[in-house]
Every structure is written in structure tokens, then in C-alpha cells.
Amino acid sequence: MKTPRLVLGVTAAILLMTAVSFAQGEKDGQGQIVVTILPKHDGGEAPAVSVQDAKLKVNGKETAITRLTALSGSRDNLELVVLIDNSSRSSLGNQLSDIEKFILRLPPNARVGVAYMQFGQAVMAAPPSTDHAQAVRGIHLPSGSAGSNGSPYFCLSDLAKHWPETDGAARRVVLMVTDGVDEYNPRYDPNNPYMQAALADSVKAGLVVYSIYWRGRGPADNTAYQNNAGQNLMVQVTDATGGKSFWQGTGNPVSFEPFLDELTRRLRNQYELSFATAFNGKPTVEGVKLKLSVPGAEVNSPQQVFITRPGLAENQ
């Protein structure tokens, strides 16, 4: 029995439409990352950068960059939370004035908040506000009690999931003050499930995480090995989100000032990079790599990015 030509034609048309729709759907994913571009030498001026100077790969595949925007002037919409480990040694009090100065020097339109890691949660002592004096009033000595943070990674996940949002388009920055030690798994394990969960939650929330190392009190005080493990876990989080970890060995630094000066310089030289990529029907965290062909420039970019589609809920 022969199939009517009309049926064959309709079938072919349907298949063609499906193929076109599928091909279009493959490319309707989008992602955004915050990248830091600095002069390679101290004291130099940040180089001018354009989309043509950058090459981006998502999961090893070259991806089209749609926009590269300097986060300055009217685009300088910053939301920053200082997240302090409540189990930090009380000698942290000597560094609190440096944190206060850092907050007060931020641009007037920056929204700044202060939170403390308490039993697995990020407890806001001062919600994000452009009133920087209010944020400073939220700073106080940590309790210094062993284990009172729960885990720095639980607390970071909590902050990422419950970010006190005021501007959905703002870049979100976290400065963690902690030793990074996970009391639930104090050895160094690059696949630590709590750290990996915090990393994924931070990427999904679009956080850029920085950290300053300060020793906390463990149940029996942490060993040098545990402190080193904590530092390495924090590096995984900060590198993945495009931030940086600051420390001087496994001892407490003499001053936070040089670290906070470096962070201020980084915040002043950041860009928002947007791109289009394949989308497989469900929002996912993917690997990303950026290369910059600009002489005299040093780029610091995230290693992971959240891929979604406009208007699609994260839990779909």
C-alpha cells in the first residue's frame, strides 16, 4: 500500500519544524559571570577591554559572548555581605576596625550588610543598606565558642539561598572571615559534600566569594593539618566563584588592611560578561573558562557558571 503524498509532505514538514525548534532551543540558554581585570603590574592602569578581546568556553566548547560591561558609574550596583565566623578567636577584635574602614570606603550606592555564622545559618546583624554607618554598627566580637558556626559551608549555603535581595541586577559579593574548617569533616577532601553544596549554591545565586583566613576554636582546637585543609576548601569555593582567598600561612595575619585594600582594588575593576549557550531543558551548573588577549592584563574569572533560560524557574 502506498502512503499518500500529502501525508508524506505533512510528516516531513512536522519533522523539519521539530528539528528547527530543537536547534533553536539548544542555543537559548544564557549565563552571566563577574570577571576581574587588573594590570599585571602594581600601579599600572587597568587596560581597556572589549568583547573582541575575550574568548569563552563552556564545558570546553567555544561560546558567543553577547556583552562585556564595566561595573562602574551607573552600572556600579554592588551588594556586599561581610560574613564573620562566630567561632573565631576573640583576638579578631583587633581587626574589626580594618573591616569598618573598608565598609566606610565603599561607594555610597553600595549596599552593605554584616552577618555572623551561627549554627549553620548566616544571621544578619545589619541587613544590606546604603547606610554604611548602620552596617558598621552591626559589627561585634564573635562568641569564640567552639563549633558555634555549625560549618562555614552550611552558613554560606544559607546566605546564598536566602540572599537579602534588593536589586536583582546587582553583583553579589561575600567576604567570609573564617578558617574554613568543616568540623563535620575536618580532613581535606576536595569532594567534601558540604563544601560542594555551598559552592553550587553560591554559583546558582551569582555570588563572588572572597575569604580572609582567621583561626577559629575547634572542639579540641584545630591542628595545623585541619587549618590547612580549611584553607584549601575555601580556595575551591573562591576560585569557582571568581573571588580570592587571603591568608599568611596557618597563623592569623597581623592586619587585614592589605587584604581589604586588594579587595577594594578588585571591586573597582570588575566587568559583567554575558553569553548565550546551549540549554538542555534544565538549569545547570557548568564549567567555564575565559581567556583574554590584552597585553598587560591579568584576568580573574569564575570556574563555574549557572546556565538557565530567561523566565525559567531554577527548580524546573
NUNUTOR-317713 format. One line per field, with one value per residue: residue number from 0; x, y, z of N, C-alpha, C, O in turn. Coordinates in steps of 0.001 Angstrom, whole numbers, padded with zeros to 6 digits. Example, Ala and Ser with C-alpha at 12.3 -4.5 7.8 and 13.67 -1.06 7.14 Angstrom:
BEGIN
pos = (0:1)
neast = (013190:012850)
nnorth = (-005690:-002250)
nup = (007800:007080)
caeast = (012300:013670)
canorth = (-004500:-001060)
caup = (007800:007140)
ceast = (013200:012900)
cnorth = (-003300:000030)
cup = (007800:007870)
oeast = (014236:013409)
onorth = (-003319:001138)
oup = (008465:008039)
This chain:
BEGIN
pos = (0:1:2:3:4:5:6:7:8:9:10:11:12:13:14:15:16:17:18:19:20:21:22:23:24:25:26:27:28:29:30:31:32:33:34:35:36:37:38:39:40:41:42:43:44:45:46:47:48:49:50:51:52:53:54:55:56:57:58:59:60:61:62:63:64:65:66:67:68:69:70:71:72:73:74:75:76:77:78:79:80:81:82:83:84:85:86:87:88:89:90:91:92:93:94:95:96:97:98:99:100:101:102:103:104:105:106:107:108:109:110:111:112:113:114:115:116:117:118:119:120:121:122:123:124:125:126:127:128:129:130:131:132:133:134:135:136:137:138:139:140:141:142:143:144:145:146:147:148:149:150:151:152:153:154:155:156:157:158:159:160:161:162:163:164:165:166:167:168:169:170:171:172:173:174:175:176:177:178:179:180:181:182:183:184:185:186:187:188:189:190:191:192:193:194:195:196:197:198:199:200:201:202:203:204:205:206:207:208:209:210:211:212:213:214:215:216:217:218:219:220:221:222:223:224:225:226:227:228:229:230:231:232:233:234:235:236:237:238:239:240:241:242:243:244:245:246:247:248:249:250:251:252:253:254:255:256:257:258:259:260:261:262:263:264:265:266:267:268:269:270:271:272:273:274:275:276:277:278:279:280:281:282:283:284:285:286:287:288:289:290:291:292:293:294:295:296:297:298:299:300:301:302:303:304:305:306:307:308:309:310:311:312:313:314:315)
neast = (000844:000560:001820:-000014:000948:000414:000311:002950:004198:003200:004178:006945:007143:006446:008538:010664:010012:010154:012862:014017:012969:014115:016836:016903:016160:018341:020218:019222:019952:021383:023985:025778:028703:030895:033819:037211:039505:042738:045690:048827:051011:051665:050330:049929:047642:044331:043714:041941:039170:037426:034649:035726:038249:038106:037745:035552:034821:032445:032053:034172:033524:033565:031976:029556:030088:027924:027834:029980:030455:031640:031641:030979:030376:027072:026509:027541:026394:026473:026140:027066:028030:029473:030589:031008:032772:031414:032756:035287:038456:038628:040530:040154:038999:040920:041060:038710:038370:039664:037914:035695:036663:037045:034372:033271:034632:033584:031756:029150:026621:026713:025320:025590:025980:026141:026837:026697:028149:026255:025509:025056:023701:023422:023310:021846:023294:023246:021267:021692:022413:022526:023331:026126:027224:025351:025732:028296:027737:026658:028752:030449:032215:032955:031468:033368:033098:033678:032711:030406:029684:028583:029030:031141:030381:027735:026651:027319:025858:023301:023179:023402:021037:019145:019498:019475:017840:017824:018185:017841:019572:022048:025563:026688:028516:030475:032257:034028:035053:036944:038291:037739:037493:035765:033965:032478:033682:036696:039064:041081:039191:038541:036102:034319:031083:029566:031001:030988:028253:027812:029382:028058:025549:026321:027233:024855:023399:024791:026972:030048:032714:034869:037549:038971:041464:041107:041838:039723:038038:038201:036535:038535:040492:041893:044174:047308:047123:044326:043666:045050:043659:041165:041783:042350:039878:038374:039672:038821:036147:036306:037830:036144:033992:035039:036313:038692:041042:042500:045417:048045:050109:049328:048842:047310:046803:048698:047447:044370:044312:045992:044817:042161:042523:043399:041092:039322:040501:040046:037240:036804:037544:035949:033922:030845:030074:028201:026634:025524:024369:024212:021202:019773:017210:016997:018005:021476:024699:027718:031063:033381:035563:037666:039550:041819:043002:044780:047456:049399:047373:045677:043520:040828:038562:035414:035256:033076:029642:026201:023775:020875:017512:015845:013194:012693:012141:014368:014041:012912)
nnorth = (-001203:002176:005155:008147:011088:013534:013011:012236:014658:016354:015044:015310:018069:018509:017173:018746:021227:020508:019868:022361:023826:022432:022916:025685:025795:024639:026664:028648:029121:030975:032797:034468:036035:037477:039156:039903:042303:043226:045364:043881:044695:046282:049464:050151:051156:049929:047983:048837:046937:044840:042993:041634:041012:038831:035323:032683:029613:027116:024257:023315:024025:026519:029620:032120:035431:037859:040317:042642:044398:047160:047406:050039:053518:054273:051606:050476:048713:047396:044752:043718:041396:041007:038203:036791:034409:032942:031410:032316:033219:035447:037396:038461:040857:042828:043294:044333:047073:047526:046246:047871:050325:049560:049077:051646:052995:052144:052640:055149:054241:051513:048609:047353:044702:042953:039802:036927:033719:031303:028374:026989:028850:032014:034689:037760:040681:043247:044257:044443:047701:051105:052738:052968:053413:052255:049579:049192:049427:046993:045275:043155:041542:038093:035119:033209:030599:027142:025429:026934:027980:025969:025012:026571:026248:025383:027782:029571:028430:028870:031680:032109:030937:032471:035143:038546:040148:043154:044327:042791:042856:043472:042973:040390:040084:038309:038492:036390:035761:033525:030285:028268:025625:022613:021250:018962:017387:017381:016776:017190:017078:017159:016643:017174:017061:019158:021465:021349:021615:024204:025606:025105:026262:028914:029580:029285:031360:033492:034542:036162:035040:035939:035409:035828:034489:033429:032069:029730:028354:025018:021916:020643:022407:023260:021378:021983:020651:020455:023169:023844:022214:023473:025945:025107:024104:026454:027844:026399:027172:030001:030257:028977:030714:033056:034706:035367:033938:035068:034860:034305:031958:029457:030867:033593:036608:039665:042047:043018:044945:045116:043054:043891:046252:045207:043809:045964:047183:045221:045163:047559:047104:045435:043452:042703:039832:038535:035764:033560:030226:026605:024990:022536:022062:022097:024079:024318:023852:024629:024077:026730:028768:031506:033404:036043:038302:040595:042694:043128:042692:041114:038524:037470:035056:033272:029675:028177:028314:029321:028053:028992:029715:032592:033590:031050:029000:028163:025638:024004)
nup = (000000:-000884:000614:000892:-000946:000252:002998:003426:002838:004863:007113:006713:006884:009547:010864:010007:011175:013851:014071:013549:015670:017809:017332:017684:020352:021539:021741:023376:025962:028711:030396:033044:034252:036697:036116:036945:035967:035920:035901:035081:036513:039594:040310:037701:035050:034607:031749:028692:027644:025347:023892:021737:022587:024171:024820:025345:026909:027490:029253:027716:025131:022645:023155:022406:023292:024480:025740:027394:030118:031879:035384:036605:037421:036519:036377:038572:040664:043547:045886:048997:051455:054575:056090:059065:060957:063749:065544:065613:067046:069832:069538:067098:067385:067179:064501:063649:063295:060892:059114:059445:058392:055732:054905:055184:053216:050844:047720:047805:046901:047252:048637:051788:054090:057275:058597:060783:061255:062572:064037:061593:060077:058348:060127:060087:061207:060460:057952:054330:053228:052043:053971:055373:057852:059491:058850:059895:062601:063102:063482:065699:068433:067873:069333:069909:070649:070487:067591:067220:064813:063347:060547:058233:055602:055587:056441:054379:052281:053300:053253:050483:049556:050796:050127:050982:048980:047148:044732:041831:039685:040630:041328:043407:046281:048613:051611:053458:056770:058181:059187:057530:058261:058346:060743:060665:058874:059092:057705:054703:051918:048672:047598:049568:050756:051896:051399:048600:048122:049104:047324:044857:045457:045782:043198:041747:042885:041982:043373:044214:045905:048497:050832:054097:056023:059336:062397:064044:066946:067414:068468:069993:069610:066531:064498:062754:060360:059983:059777:057457:055696:055817:054617:051995:051187:051197:049157:046932:046822:046511:044145:042293:042158:041247:043028:045665:047985:050982:052931:055397:055711:058231:060432:062257:060425:060756:060151:058576:056705:054239:052754:052494:051110:048697:047956:047622:045390:043482:043349:042093:039522:037865:035623:033989:032306:029720:028073:025417:025208:024812:025894:027829:028707:031493:034246:034986:036616:035154:033813:033179:031196:030726:028420:027835:025468:025887:026141:029086:030896:033602:034248:036285:036678:037158:037690:037371:036262:036250:034210:032583:031408:030198:032297:033245:035992:038663:039850:038000)
caeast = (000000:001359:001456:-000346:001989:000035:000732:004414:004582:002881:005126:008251:007074:006458:009890:011517:009693:010681:014319:014339:012642:015122:018103:016798:016130:019669:021043:018541:020419:022183:024755:026496:029754:031622:035252:038087:040607:043693:047012:049736:051988:051095:050459:049542:046233:043597:043618:040618:038852:036174:034202:036636:039486:037836:037253:034904:034420:031566:032258:035152:033049:033592:030645:029447:029908:026957:028062:031026:030144:032379:030769:031386:029400:025671:026444:028242:025359:027114:025597:028156:027790:030619:030103:032046:032659:031154:033680:036625:039070:038242:041562:039666:038631:041972:040926:037377:038460:040013:036680:034868:037209:036758:032956:033028:035272:032887:030959:027937:025441:026896:024524:026500:025398:027043:026180:027546:027902:025773:024815:024674:022950:024016:022401:022133:023413:022872:020882:022314:021881:023482:023753:027304:027401:024483:026404:029406:027186:026345:029978:030749:033099:032317:031386:034596:032763:033990:031585:029195:029315:027980:030003:031126:029759:026296:026291:027402:024685:022124:023200:023140:019628:018268:020149:018537:017884:017222:018311:018141:020625:023304:026546:026623:029849:030553:033581:033972:036170:036835:039425:037284:037486:034452:034070:031802:034600:037856:040193:040948:038510:038066:034700:033529:029727:029047:031685:030497:026892:027945:029939:026982:024543:026893:027233:023463:022952:025608:027849:031511:033100:036239:037704:040178:041689:041286:041649:038612:038233:037563:036184:039754:041385:042269:045581:047816:046574:042932:043633:045470:042529:040159:042223:042209:038455:037928:040212:037943:034936:036604:038240:034990:033073:035750:036859:040066:041297:043657:045959:049500:050369:048193:048711:046476:047557:048888:046479:043516:044341:046448:043839:040980:042937:043397:039694:038785:041031:039363:035856:036805:037982:035174:033049:029816:030158:027005:026833:024476:024936:023234:020366:019223:015891:017021:019138:022588:025995:028665:032415:033580:036951:037802:040893:041847:044179:045100:048774:049453:046164:045532:042091:040397:037173:034905:035472:031761:028599:024846:023129:019422:016826:015039:011829:012567:012431:015558:013732:012282)
canorth = (000000:003384:006262:009332:012119:014607:012579:012318:016067:016881:014428:015942:019440:018427:016813:019908:022215:019991:019998:023777:024213:021838:023627:026980:025584:024293:027854:029719:029255:032168:032820:035703:035926:038700:038928:040966:042533:044121:045467:042855:045301:047215:050872:050391:051412:048794:048132:048837:045587:044721:041614:041019:040610:037712:034039:031974:028229:026497:022809:023047:024456:027975:030180:033510:036468:038838:041639:042803:045732:047586:047675:051340:054556:053876:050137:050042:048347:046363:044287:043006:040939:040524:037037:036525:033139:033213:030636:032913:033629:036819:038337:039081:042228:043747:043518:044837:048458:047467:045915:049075:051281:049016:049315:053085:053489:051644:053674:055483:053485:050088:048095:046535:044072:042171:038604:036036:032286:030771:027091:026634:029907:033347:035532:039145:041666:044504:043908:045307:049056:052126:053412:052203:053557:051247:048289:049159:049215:045570:044505:042934:040401:036781:034452:032448:029264:026072:024814:027763:028313:024810:024786:027766:025921:025462:029200:030167:027928:029564:033043:032045:030593:033495:036437:039648:040833:044470:044642:041533:043038:043841:041914:039970:039748:037873:038434:035492:035779:032174:029403:027316:024246:021988:020347:017706:016623:018274:016457:017779:016231:018066:016328:017407:017345:020434:022493:021287:022165:025655:026099:025082:027256:030240:029781:029485:032669:034526:035159:036153:034822:036196:034995:036156:033422:033742:030794:029570:027357:023739:021216:020439:023303:022623:021136:022658:019923:020843:024541:023794:021642:024520:026916:024525:024047:027806:028182:025812:027998:031332:030121:028600:031848:034215:035518:035083:033684:035785:034324:034298:030705:028995:031749:034759:037743:040808:043071:042765:046116:044864:042200:044690:047168:044412:043557:047226:047356:044264:045592:048715:046689:044257:043515:041670:039180:037747:034909:032625:028879:025527:024748:021188:021923:022240:024899:023514:024477:024111:024608:027863:029228:032743:033827:037443:038606:042008:042807:043835:042478:039872:038276:036525:034753:032050:028392:027579:029285:028785:028202:028909:030344:033690:033282:029677:028867:027347:024274:023221)
caup = (000000:-000975:001503:000089:-000958:001166:004336:003461:002877:006197:008044:006506:007391:011012:011268:009775:012197:015125:014044:013671:017047:018692:017121:018326:021793:022016:021924:024075:027332:028949:031635:033360:035254:037039:035931:037432:035021:036568:035263:035605:037411:040561:039965:036318:034796:034057:030295:028071:027176:024598:023638:020762:023259:025075:024309:026440:026682:028478:029116:026669:023818:022491:023362:021959:024310:023991:026326:028406:030634:033068:036524:037143:037148:036741:036439:039792:041634:044358:047165:049652:052827:055347:056828:060075:061671:065163:066372:065502:068303:070200:069093:065872:067732:066729:063058:063321:062812:059465:058397:059477:057432:054406:054612:055058:051987:049663:047053:048561:046483:047555:049754:052596:055260:058129:059125:061572:061091:063841:063990:060232:059415:058242:060896:059741:062286:059800:056576:053329:053172:051629:055206:055767:059302:060086:058685:060846:063950:063251:063734:067112:068674:067799:070641:070138:071169:069542:066889:067202:063440:062686:059468:057368:054322:055833:056556:053048:051556:053834:052730:049040:049331:051386:049936:051234:047691:046957:043316:041154:038687:041295:041564:044793:046779:050016:052231:054612:057708:058737:058878:056520:058765:058475:061893:060354:058029:059226:056834:053377:050949:047617:047318:050776:050256:052393:050625:047225:048117:049259:046054:043866:045845:045520:041752:041328:043367:041357:044364:044107:047302:048952:052224:054860:056994:060753:063094:064971:068003:067170:069701:070783:068870:065272:064222:061557:059208:059801:059286:056063:054962:055715:053614:050667:050860:050878:047840:045923:046724:045971:042743:041468:042027:040710:044111:046063:049403:051524:054174:055581:056410:059032:061590:061994:059871:061657:059807:057419:055828:052858:052073:052183:050041:047461:047608:047111:044024:042619:043158:041195:038179:037509:034457:033850:030996:029408:026907:025009:025117:024691:027064:027676:029319:032948:034701:035489:036863:034166:033854:032273:031143:029964:028028:027434:024640:026081:026784:030355:031683:034369:034399:037311:036334:037792:037034:037180:035949:036254:032907:032658:030296:030740:032708:033704:037417:038935:040282:036937)
ceast = (000874:000846:001153:000730:001700:000492:002241:004869:004347:003874:006491:008270:007145:007862:010841:011289:010249:012184:014740:014111:013681:016444:018072:016861:017489:020470:020377:018870:021252:022921:025433:027556:030340:033110:036024:039268:041509:044953:047956:050716:051307:051342:050080:048049:045576:043407:042168:040379:037515:035833:035176:037935:039335:037351:036754:034557:033549:031606:033147:034745:033014:032174:030644:029209:028979:027197:029187:030934:030951:031397:031252:030318:027997:025502:027097:027227:025825:026300:026649:027770:029106:030090:031202:031752:032514:032051:035112:037143:038797:039299:041208:039276:039660:041845:039610:037418:038844:038776:035773:035349:036915:035316:032699:033643:034559:032054:029636:026715:025575:026037:025377:025754:026455:026257:027202:027138:027510:024965:024218:023884:023772:023029:022770:022168:023068:022536:021511:021614:022960:023925:024927:027594:026534:025116:027530:028906:026815:027551:030215:031679:032335:032304:032661:034349:033016:032719:030351:028805:028524:028933:029978:030404:028242:025856:026329:026219:023430:022049:022859:021659:018677:018917:019141:018485:017187:017243:018754:019264:021980:024270:026565:027992:029753:032008:033455:035229:036076:038118:039031:037198:036045:034537:033375:032669:035918:039060:040003:040360:037948:036618:033829:032106:029177:029698:031156:029081:026932:028458:028829:025916:025028:026882:025818:022949:023764:026527:029306:032019:034585:036330:039016:040312:041875:040921:040462:038964:037459:037223:037394:040873:041939:043781:045999:047259:045140:042818:044051:044355:041443:040516:042006:040755:037935:038445:039327:036696:035236:037030:037040:034070:033739:036283:038296:040119:042567:044115:047459:049836:049126:048086:047837:047312:047651:047820:045657:043679:044841:045474:042631:041289:042917:041967:039044:039229:040320:037925:035752:037146:037272:034231:031978:029872:028925:027258:025611:025108:023819:022477:019636:017921:015841:018222:020228:023803:027007:030045:032582:035036:037039:039270:040815:043130:044463:046454:048683:048240:046199:044053:041835:038910:036725:035266:034150:030727:027246:024197:021627:018829:015937:013626:011630:012962:013570:015204:013030:013234)
cnorth = (001246:004451:007486:010394:013241:014288:012680:013759:016677:016358:015083:017358:019456:018125:017993:020970:021803:020174:021444:024248:023686:022589:024991:026846:025265:025524:028949:029768:030517:032042:034160:035407:037308:038387:040156:041093:043619:044269:044451:043410:046310:048657:051195:050632:050171:048987:048172:047470:045616:043248:040899:040530:039325:036480:033223:030552:027754:025005:022474:023495:025977:028527:031663:034446:037533:040236:041579:044239:046037:047934:048927:052355:054091:052368:049582:049748:047121:046057:043392:042635:040453:039423:036554:035237:033405:032402:031165:033301:035113:037855:038969:040535:043243:044109:044183:046275:048501:047155:047137:050103:050841:049320:050796:053682:053027:052756:053908:054652:051977:049706:047089:045984:043296:040992:037768:034586:031710:029501:026801:027680:031188:034311:036995:040022:043049:044164:044871:046649:049992:052975:052621:052318:052541:049865:048139:048896:047753:044709:044381:041733:039091:036137:033697:031065:028213:025508:025676:028218:027200:024318:026037:027511:025855:026925:029899:029710:028666:030983:033056:031800:031675:034883:037557:040588:042186:044867:043377:041641:043344:042664:041648:039469:039361:037913:037590:035671:034478:031404:028329:025880:023763:020949:019007:016802:017388:017938:017129:016759:017151:017816:016444:017816:018687:021603:022524:021859:023682:026282:026187:026134:028674:030561:030051:030869:033816:035237:035097:036122:035102:035716:035521:035116:033994:032496:030837:028557:026092:023075:020952:021302:022581:022464:021922:021979:020347:022266:024626:023232:022686:025561:026380:024392:025430:028242:027607:026671:029337:031252:029842:029779:033114:035157:035156:034830:034400:035115:034518:033052:030245:029766:032937:035911:038881:041857:042626:043846:045821:043992:043020:045750:046451:044121:044815:047455:046424:044696:046760:048346:045409:044540:042431:041132:038307:036933:034043:031261:027856:025346:023423:020976:022104:023093:024026:024383:023814:024731:025719:028305:030434:033015:035243:037713:040097:042104:043595:043664:041131:039679:037224:036274:033472:030799:027682:028670:028568:029097:028023:029518:031438:033240:031868:029588:027897:025899:023451:022175)
cup = (000000:-000004:000657:000196:000032:002576:004474:003585:004242:007225:007944:007073:008912:011524:011112:010844:013549:015201:014220:015099:018014:018581:017785:019830:022365:022405:022757:025566:027488:030276:031805:034406:035512:036937:036417:036479:035596:035720:035886:036616:038327:040123:038537:036188:034207:032558:029824:027437:026442:024412:022704:021400:024064:024319:025495:026016:027840:028237:027920:025279:023741:022456:023002:023140:023747:024551:027349:028901:031884:034183:037242:036783:037468:036831:037709:040897:042437:045608:047804:051087:053422:056268:057775:060829:063167:066092:066278:066881:068558:069815:067753:066129:067270:065252:062683:062802:061338:058627:058339:058447:055994:054007:054356:053793:050714:049019:047789:048188:046729:048755:050525:053810:056027:058698:059892:061330:062445:063600:062609:059488:059330:058890:060671:060987:061769:058356:055585:053202:052634:052816:055781:057261:060039:060000:059698:062263:064187:063552:065235:067252:068498:069176:070969:070682:070103:068927:066776:065806:062779:061615:058609:056050:054446:055788:055204:052201:051995:053291:051245:048765:049838:051289:050148:050040:047724:045487:042596:040145:039309:041323:043066:045247:048250:050452:053491:055463:058490:058475:057873:056986:058925:059594:061649:059489:057979:058352:055477:052415:049866:047227:048559:050376:050699:051651:049199:047117:048220:047974:045007:044180:045555:044032:041253:041724:042772:042330:043925:045541:047507:050397:052795:055957:058402:061550:064046:066039:067642:068490:070594:070217:067633:065145:062992:060309:058931:059266:057823:055190:054760:054669:052203:050247:050467:049507:046732:045713:046061:044504:041840:041205:041482:041759:044424:047568:049825:052819:054207:056391:057165:060346:061246:061440:060882:061413:058602:056349:054420:052072:051631:051119:048695:047013:047028:045672:043050:042324:042181:039759:037750:036351:034581:032431:030812:028156:026647:024820:024984:026001:026863:028427:030818:033359:035333:035781:035937:034368:032831:032345:030226:029671:027485:026657:024681:026774:028093:031243:032387:034644:035474:037069:037016:037002:036762:036967:035958:034917:033077:031401:030850:031079:033234:035154:037620:039226:039204:036397)
oeast = (001814:-000357:001952:001341:002624:000999:002755:005799:005182:004352:007123:009260:007815:008326:011708:012243:010753:012725:015694:014931:014091:017097:019061:017506:017774:021313:020901:018145:021763:022526:025640:027332:030287:033604:035553:039957:041105:045255:047888:051200:050472:052417:049923:047283:046181:042976:041279:041259:036587:036631:035424:038644:040316:036645:037439:034064:033872:031244:032918:035527:032506:031290:031616:028250:029218:026819:029330:031290:030946:030435:031841:029457:027743:024473:027191:027192:025595:025832:027072:027249:029775:029243:032201:030630:033387:032106:036041:036372:038743:039009:041875:039228:039318:042430:039413:036598:038413:038597:035154:034543:036576:035065:031988:033227:034899:031682:029062:025865:024639:026030:025829:024998:027533:025153:028409:025955:028334:023875:023053:023435:024685:022035:023871:021191:022651:023437:021833:020391:024153:024795:024732:028155:026929:025051:027696:029576:026673:027399:030187:031899:031186:033035:033018:035285:032613:031775:029328:027725:027861:029577:028898:029875:027531:024837:025469:025634:022598:020974:022107:021090:017543:018886:018061:019023:016091:016408:019897:019858:022969:023854:026471:028551:029045:032889:032850:036339:035223:038937:039880:036866:035220:035120:033649:032421:036243:039991:038907:040957:036971:035979:032733:031941:028402:029044:030904:028751:026192:028018:028672:025433:024251:026559:025606:022165:023464:026834:029747:031789:035439:035322:040021:039379:042674:039833:040227:040050:036230:037579:037289:042051:042390:044556:045159:046959:044771:041981:043475:044129:040864:039652:041539:040434:037156:037739:039110:036247:034514:036630:036933:033433:033073:036668:039033:039355:043582:043302:048079:049844:048005:047346:047645:048412:046791:047338:046167:043230:044187:045319:042139:040420:042480:041665:038299:038433:040029:037458:034729:037049:037901:033803:032191:029734:028636:028007:024780:026234:022637:023037:018965:017564:014756:019333:019939:023928:027144:030182:032001:035668:036556:040126:039878:044221:044402:046588:047977:048076:046685:043400:042540:038092:037562:035545:034106:030895:027163:024080:021166:019546:015317:012948:010521:014037:013733:015980:012602:012875)
onorth = (001357:004632:007848:010590:013834:015160:013144:014064:017432:017096:015377:017797:020304:018733:018224:021550:022634:020575:021737:024966:024392:022869:025424:027639:025571:025453:030060:030390:031060:031279:034896:034626:038192:037468:041288:040110:044773:043396:044191:042681:047098:049007:052363:050346:049452:050059:047617:046914:046316:042368:039703:039716:038791:036583:033088:030319:027962:024530:021496:023366:026645:027967:032374:034278:038054:041229:040597:045177:045259:048668:048873:052092:053574:051888:048368:050426:045976:046960:042406:043463:039594:039679:035980:035005:034019:032671:030546:033663:035921:039050:039905:041345:044394:045089:044557:046656:049394:047726:047409:050682:051666:049771:051154:054750:053478:053715:052968:054381:051231:050405:046090:046698:043012:041161:037885:034265:031636:029546:026424:027429:031418:034701:037423:040096:043921:043812:046002:046726:049713:053834:051710:051398:052024:049079:047073:048216:047321:043524:045377:040997:038987:036553:033546:030407:028377:025154:025206:028778:027430:023284:026527:028441:026231:027266:030730:030516:029041:031443:033919:032389:031785:035674:037530:041694:042324:045657:042942:040628:043465:041505:042568:038542:039999:037425:038017:035725:034341:031808:027565:024995:024423:019881:018028:015601:017984:018739:017580:015719:017858:018664:015886:018837:019306:022592:023596:022515:024376:027363:027214:026819:029531:031683:030942:031479:034983:036413:034109:037057:034578:035626:035644:034892:034903:031941:031822:027978:026095:023603:021030:020966:021438:023296:022463:022644:020576:022546:025388:023709:022786:026011:027102:024553:025564:028932:028258:026872:029765:032095:030405:029848:034129:036284:034692:035416:034352:034834:034849:033092:030593:029380:033252:036166:039034:042488:041945:043673:046231:044166:042856:046103:047006:044180:044735:047871:046809:044603:046930:049188:044437:045671:041388:041886:037444:037356:033822:031144:028195:025526:023219:019843:022251:022866:023116:025496:022591:025774:025666:028232:030404:032879:035602:037392:040784:041633:044600:044388:040140:040559:036218:037178:032662:030859:026705:029801:027365:030260:027031:029805:031236:032602:031511:030063:026937:025004:022327:021421)
oup = (000788:000181:-000206:001247:000589:003282:005492:004331:004739:008087:008958:007658:009501:012488:011955:011363:014303:016231:014942:015672:018935:019587:018376:020515:023522:023299:022843:026343:026509:031157:030840:035330:034657:037589:036313:036209:035741:034906:037087:037482:037883:039636:038181:037109:033412:032133:030469:026780:026847:024735:022857:020809:024580:023316:026509:024912:029010:027161:027209:024338:024641:021808:023261:023893:022658:023929:028077:028189:032838:033961:038322:035944:038556:037307:037890:041924:042047:046300:047200:051834:052849:057124:057340:061280:063781:067292:066797:067770:067631:069769:067313:065204:066998:064792:061527:061966:060609:057551:057311:057718:055145:052889:053417:053345:049620:049695:048337:049036:046442:049768:049964:054470:055503:059216:059678:061216:063357:063031:062476:058370:060123:058278:061020:061732:062531:057594:055947:053084:052752:052678:056585:057856:061084:060945:060292:063041:065332:063850:065958:066290:068928:070075:072138:071136:068952:069633:066281:065616:061768:061791:058279:055442:053514:055187:054911:051477:051169:052908:050791:047845:049370:052231:049558:050087:048267:045045:042731:039776:038587:041340:043878:044661:049030:049744:054474:054934:059366:057650:057412:056197:059556:059404:062343:059384:056952:058265:055143:052140:050115:046605:048608:049710:049969:051320:048650:046129:047523:047582:044348:043278:045134:043641:040431:040997:043026:042141:043338:046307:046793:051097:052095:056729:058629:061396:064747:066035:067575:069544:071818:070332:067708:065617:062273:059317:057779:058408:057047:054078:053678:053916:051322:049069:049523:048771:045710:044585:045160:043702:040750:040154:041280:041445:043554:048334:049130:053700:053196:057621:056794:061250:060072:061930:061750:062353:057713:055216:053461:050864:050515:050322:047687:045821:046051:044831:041918:041189:041517:038867:037332:036120:035197:031468:031641:027276:027528:024336:025037:027082:025852:028750:031379:032882:036111:035270:035930:035009:031747:033398:029094:030544:026772:027127:023660:027904:028182:032225:031842:035205:035557:037237:037415:035804:036015:037422:035706:034532:033641:030442:031894:030274:033631:035521:036867:038889:039463:035493)
